[in-house]
Amino acid sequence: MDTVALLGAAGKVGTRITNILRDDPEYRMLYLEAGEVGLARLREMGLTPTPVQEAVREADIVILSIPDVLIETVAGEVVPQLKSGALVICLDPAAPHGGELPEREDIAYFVVHPCHPPLVNDEVTPEARNDFWGGVAAQNIVCALMQGSEGDYEKGEKLSRKMFAPIINAHRITVEQMAILEPAMAEIVILPCQVVIKEAIEEAIQRGVPTQVAYDFALGHMRVNLGILFGYIDAELSDGAKLAIGLAKESVFQPDWKKVFEPENVIKEVKAITQARARK
């Protein structure tokens, strides 16, 4: 049985992990929180917080379920105290890819991040269809072994499958590839495009289109476009749609937008996250 120290056990993600693992017979859980609010939440959940020094000394696995801006500081305090052979799990690639983790050759670093339930899925219950985060609906996860052995990877994936269950696939990639997925692809490109879509709907409403009509029209077209563009249906975009895309690329998107994927820019993006500042 592995002893798992969960830092941030009463936070948004930490609470979910806590609820999933608290009765798991394969793990001995130690719950850590900083500050009276977090400690009070743990006690409200019927759990006894473990002192940091005790948890760090006993842990076989440490899960850093804490904000990216705190990873460097917290890891700098915790990692040097871990026993040799311990496994540290990060839930986001920003800090690991940004060089925020302390160097120590005799421990392992594992990174995992959820993909969230896919838009196109086989869910049939209302609860699963309305689950956007995962936990009821099945989702994929991405996993990376930053350093350590194959045994460490297997241990990390096994625990990750439980933390984010139910799981469809656990995709093994590198930390660098995970940073390309987020923040570069998911947050720097896809999310702003979705924000623009929301703003476009609101603009249509401001110009007189009834609210429900605007949403029905937009969401319906998003679904059929998704089917065409991602190969879920055997169809092609119309000539008019292709022309509209060309016009949009001239008026809405910068022609060099793919520069966000260049390695030096990905590093800037993760540093902006871990240091909580705007990119320059």
N, C-alpha and C positions, 0 to 999 in steps of 0.2 A: 504493500500500500504506500503510495507516494503522498507526502505532505505538501499541500499546496497553499502558499501564502498569496491571498488575493488583495492587492492594494487598490483602494478605491471601491471596496466591496459594497458600499451603499450608494454609489453613483448610479447614473442612468443605465449604463452597460453593466457595471459591477453588480447591481441589484439583480439583473437577469441571470448573470452567471452564478451569483449566490443562490438564487432560487432553484437553479438547475442542479447544482453540484452539492447542495447542503446535505442531501440524504444519499448521495452516491457512495456505495460501499467500497469503491475502488480508490477513493481519495479521502485523506484526512484534511479537512479545510481549516485554515486559519484566516480570520477576517480582520483587515486593517483599514482604518480610516484616520484622517487628519482633521482636527477641529471638532468642536462640540456638536455641530449640526450633524456631521457624518456619524459620529459616535452615537448620538441619540437615535438616528435612523436605524443603526444596527441593533440597538437595544429594543427598539419598537418591533423589529423583525424577530425578536426572541433570540438574538445571537450575542455572544460575549466577545467583544473586541480583544485581539491579542496584541500585547506590546510589541513594537517594531523589533526591538533587539531579540526578543524570544523567537518571533516568527522568522526573521532572517536567519537566525542560527539553526533552526530546525528544518527549514524549507528544502525540499527536493526540487520544487517548481515554484517560480514566482511569476504571477500575472500582473502586469502593469496596466491596470484599468484606470488610468488617470489621464488628464488632459495633456496634449502634446507639449504645451509650454512648460510642463513640470517634469517631463521625462528626464532631461539632462540632470536636473538638480536631484531628483529622487533616486535615479539610477546611480548617480555619483555617490550617494550615501549608502545605498543598499548593496550594490554589486560587490564592492570590496569586502563585505562581511559574509558573503555567501560561502557555503562549503564547496569544496572542489567537486566538480561534476554536476552542479546545479544547472537547471534549465530556466532561462528567463524568457517569458513570452510577452511580446509587444502586440498590440491590437491595431496598429497602424504603421505604415512604412516610413512616415515622415522623419521621426527621430532616428531610427536606425540608418536610413539612407543619408541623413544629414550629418552623420558622425557624432550623434549626441550620446551614444552609449560608451561606457568606460571600456578600455581594453583590458581583457583578462583571458588568457589562453585556456585556462582549465575549466571554463564553464561554457555553456551553449546558449546561443541566441536564436530564437525562433519567432517569426512574424506571421500573423494571420489577420485576415480582414474579410468580413462578409460581403458577398455580392448582392444580398437582399433578394427576395422572391422575384423571379423574372416576370416581365409583363405578359409574356405568352407562357401559360402553364396549364397543368391538368387539374388544378384545385377545383373541388366541387361543392364544398361547404361554404356558407356565407362567411363564417369566421376566417377561413383560409383565404378566400377571395379578397377579404378586406384587410388582410395582414400585409402591410407594406414593409415591415422591418424584418420579419422572419421570427420563427419560434412556434408559429402555428402552421403557416405555409412553408413548404420546403424551399431551400435556397442552396446556392453554391457558395463555397469559400475558396480563397486563394491562400496558399501557405508557402513560406520560404524559410529555409534553414540558412541563417546568416553565418553561423559557425557552429561546429559540433559534429557529431557522428550520425550515421544513419539511424542508430538507436534513438538518438535525441530527436531526429525528425519524426520517427514513428511515434514517440511519446507525445510530441507536440501536436501531431495531426490527430491522434486518438483523443486527446483532451479537447482540441478545437472542435472536433465533430460533435462532442457532447455539449460544449458551450453554445454552439450555434445551431443545434439540432431543430428540426430534421434537415438532413443534408442530402443533396442530390449528388454533387461531385465535390471533391477536395482537390483543386488543381494545384500542382506543385510548380512554382515559378521561382525566379530570383527576387531579391529585395529591389534591385534596380527595375525589373519589369513591373513589380508591384507599384513602385513610385510613378512609373509611366501611366499605369492605370488610374492611380490616385496619388497626387492631385492632378497630374497633367491632363489625362483624358476625362475623368469623371467630373472634376471640380473646375478646371480651367476652361474646358471646352463644352462638355455636355450640359452642365448645370447652368452656365450663362445663356446657352441657347434655349433652355427650358424657361428661364426667367424672361427672355425676349418673347417667347410664345405666350406666356401669361400676360405680359404687357401688351402684346398685339391683341389678345382677346379683350382686355380692358379698354384698349383704344377703339376697337370696333363698337363696344358698348357705349363709350362716350360719344361716338358719332351716330348714335341712334339705333343700333341693332339691339333688340331685346336680349336681356342677359342670358336667359335659358337657350335662346336660339344660338347665340354666339358660342356658348359652351358645347352645346350638342353638335354644332357644325365642326368646331375645332377638334373635339375629342374623337368624333367619328372619322374625320380626315386623318388625324394622327394614327388611328388604328389601321386604316387601309394603307397608308404610306409605310407604316412599320411592316406590314405584311409584304408589301412589294420590295422595299429596300433591303430587308433582311432575309428574303427568300422563303417566307412562310407560305406565300401563295404564288401560283404560277401566273404572273402578270407583269406588265411593264408600265412605267410612267408614261403618261400621254405626252405628245409633242409640246402641248401648251405648258405642261408641268415642267418639262425640261427647259423650256424657254424661261419660265419663271425662276428656276434655279439659277440660270445664268445671270439674269438681271439682279437677283438677290446677292450673288457673289460680288457684283460690282458695287452695289449700294449699301449692303448690310455688313458684309464680312471683309476683313482685311485680306489681301491676296497672300500675305506671308504668315497667316495664322498658325501654320504647322510648326513654326519656330518654337512653340511652347514645348515641343517634344525633344528639343535639343538637350543633351545631357547637362550643359551648363545652366540652362533655364529651368530644368527639373530641380536641380540643386537649389536655385534661387527660390523656387516655389515651395520646397519643403522647408527651407530656412525661414521663409515668411510665415509658415505655419508654426514651427517650433519656437520662433522668437516673437510671434504675435505682432507682426508689423506688416505694413503694406509693401508690396514689391516695388522696387525702384527701377 
